[in-house]
Amino acid sequence: MSGGFVIGSNASYDPYLTTLSNRLPLTMVSVEYRLAPEDPFPKALHDCVDAALYALTPTGEIELGAPLKVIGGESAGGWLAVSTALSLQRDHGIDVRSILDAVVAGYGIYDITYTPSLLEHTRDIILSKESMMAFVEAGFGRIPMDERKSPLVSPLY
């Protein structure tokens, strides 16, 4: 899961996930979640939570060939991984600590009100501060800034 909430697809991550699956004793599954701005928050999160809930059913485990043990993602996918695990616990009463071995969340944004590290970012190696903020605003822009400290929006809280 990744793509700044706006871009990306399963196909773009298939080679990476296939390599991981070949090297690790893990079954990899990718969620083709809905993208902003056409489908803003919380639609992508709902897609990921629905996929995780299915993976946790006996039918899902049989169909996937393995139990759900790790939820992960990079960038927006990191936010989605953390928020999915939190939603499983908070909204569905699932003891995430007992069923998951890990939540792997790489370089995600966990405070949608923007941390000082983002606000002071000046290097444009991969993304500029303005690009990062544009991605986030595409997904969360309709939510007023003072409401973004909600744990539902900013899992840091």
C-alpha positions in Angstrom: 0.0 0.0 0.0 1.4 3.4 -1.0 1.0 6.3 -3.4 0.3 9.5 -1.5 -3.4 8.6 -1.2 -3.7 9.6 -4.9 -1.6 7.4 -7.2 -0.4 3.8 -7.5 -1.9 0.4 -8.1 -1.4 -3.2 -7.2 0.4 -3.8 -10.5 3.1 -1.2 -9.5 3.9 -3.2 -6.4 3.6 -6.8 -7.7 7.3 -7.2 -8.5 8.3 -6.0 -5.1 5.8 -8.1 -3.3 6.6 -11.2 -5.4 10.3 -10.8 -4.4 9.4 -10.5 -0.7 7.1 -13.5 -0.9 9.8 -15.6 -2.6 12.4 -14.7 0.1 10.2 -14.7 3.2 7.8 -17.4 4.5 4.8 -15.0 3.9 1.8 -14.9 1.6 1.6 -11.3 0.2 -1.8 -9.7 -0.6 -2.2 -6.2 -1.9 -5.3 -4.0 -1.5 -6.4 -2.0 -4.5 -7.9 0.8 -2.4 -9.8 3.7 -3.7 -7.8 6.8 -4.5 -8.3 10.5 -3.7 -9.4 13.0 -4.8 -12.3 11.1 -6.4 -12.6 9.0 -3.2 -11.3 10.9 -0.2 -10.9 9.8 3.4 -12.2 7.5 4.8 -12.8 5.4 1.6 -9.3 3.9 1.3 -9.2 3.1 5.0 -12.6 1.3 4.6 -11.2 -0.8 1.7 -8.2 -1.8 3.8 -10.2 -2.6 6.9 -12.7 -4.7 4.8 -9.8 -6.6 3.3 -8.2 -7.3 6.7 -11.5 -8.4 8.2 -12.0 -10.8 5.3 -8.5 -12.1 5.7 -9.3 -12.8 9.3 -12.3 -15.0 8.5 -11.9 -18.8 8.1 -12.9 -18.4 4.5 -10.4 -15.7 3.9 -7.6 -17.6 5.6 -8.4 -20.7 3.4 -8.6 -18.6 0.2 -5.4 -16.8 1.0 -3.6 -19.9 2.1 -2.3 -18.4 5.3 -3.5 -16.4 8.3 -3.1 -12.6 8.4 0.1 -12.0 10.4 1.5 -8.7 9.1 -0.1 -5.5 7.8 2.2 -3.1 6.0 2.7 -0.3 3.6 4.8 2.7 2.6 4.0 6.4 2.6 0.2 6.6 2.4 0.3 2.8 2.8 2.1 3.3 6.1 -0.7 5.5 7.3 -3.2 2.9 6.0 -1.4 0.0 7.7 -1.4 1.8 11.1 -4.9 3.1 10.7 -6.2 -0.4 9.7 -4.7 -2.0 12.7 -6.1 0.7 15.0 -9.5 0.3 13.4 -9.5 -3.5 13.8 -8.9 -3.0 17.5 -11.1 0.1 18.1 -14.0 -0.5 15.8 -14.2 -4.3 15.5 -12.9 -5.4 19.0 -10.1 -7.5 17.5 -7.1 -8.1 19.8 -4.6 -7.0 17.2 -1.6 -7.8 19.4 -2.6 -11.4 19.6 -3.3 -12.0 15.9 -0.6 -9.8 14.2 3.1 -10.4 14.4 3.8 -6.9 13.0 2.6 -3.7 11.5 5.3 -2.6 9.0 4.7 1.1 8.3 7.4 2.8 6.2 7.8 6.6 6.1 4.1 7.3 6.6 2.5 10.5 7.6 0.7 10.0 11.0 -0.2 13.5 11.8 -2.4 15.0 9.0 -1.9 18.5 10.6 1.7 18.3 9.6 4.7 17.7 11.9 7.6 20.2 12.1 9.7 17.7 10.1 7.4 18.1 7.1 6.9 21.9 7.6 10.7 22.4 7.7 11.4 20.0 4.8 13.6 21.6 2.1 15.1 18.7 0.2 13.3 17.9 -3.0 15.0 14.5 -3.7 11.9 12.5 -4.1 9.0 14.8 -3.1 8.9 18.4 -2.2 7.1 19.7 0.9 4.5 21.2 -1.5 4.0 17.8 -3.3 3.6 15.9 0.0 1.1 18.4 1.2 -0.8 18.3 -2.1 -1.2 14.5 -1.8 -2.5 14.8 1.7 -4.8 17.6 0.9 -6.3 15.6 -2.0 -7.3 12.9 0.5 -8.1 15.0 3.6 -8.6 18.6 2.4 -12.3 18.6 3.1 -11.6 18.0 6.8 -10.9 21.3 8.7 -7.4 21.5 10.2 -8.7 21.7 13.8 -10.5 18.3 13.3 -7.5 16.5 11.9 -6.0 15.8 15.3 -8.7 13.1 15.7 -7.1 9.7 16.0 -9.3 8.6 13.2 -7.5 11.0 10.9 -4.1 11.3 12.5 -3.2 8.0 14.1 -0.3 9.6 16.0 -3.0 10.8 18.4 
